[in-house]
Amino acid sequence: MSHFCKLLFYYVIIPSMKGTPFRLKQKLSPSAAKRKAEADLAMAKTPYRKAAKADAQKKHRDNPGNKGKDYDHKSGAFKSVKANRGNDGKGTKIEGKSKYKI
């Protein structure tokens, strides 16, 4: 890669990515992205989320044949990542803690 191409890459492409090496679904300002990261981390550290993650890890240790799948706490079974995180095609707006088993 020539020196000019490297400069073009650094001055044209990188600023347009808003400081991230991958594409985000949300285009947030740097301050909003920081607030979102802090809020996401706080949510991931709640007692419920910690228990759910620990439970999923234990289920994976007990069932090593389910590598590459997510444990679905609602149905109590392993599912593909796409099916679990998309709520089997129904989206995630109607989900709540009361529907999950840990």
C-alpha angles and dihedrals in degrees: 000000000000123000091250092054091051090052091047090051094050096044100039111028104034098053090050090058093061094234099306129110093214137049117267125205090223123054102214132172114248092256092048091047089053092050090048092050090051092048092047091050092049090051092048090054098053115119092249094052092045090052092047092050092047091049092049091049091051091050089051091050090050093047109036092169091074095071112151093027132102124233110239110214092194097059096024093232140101116263138174114276091246094053095044100045093041093050091240092303096310097101126234105270095095096049123114139169094254091069095058133087124210 
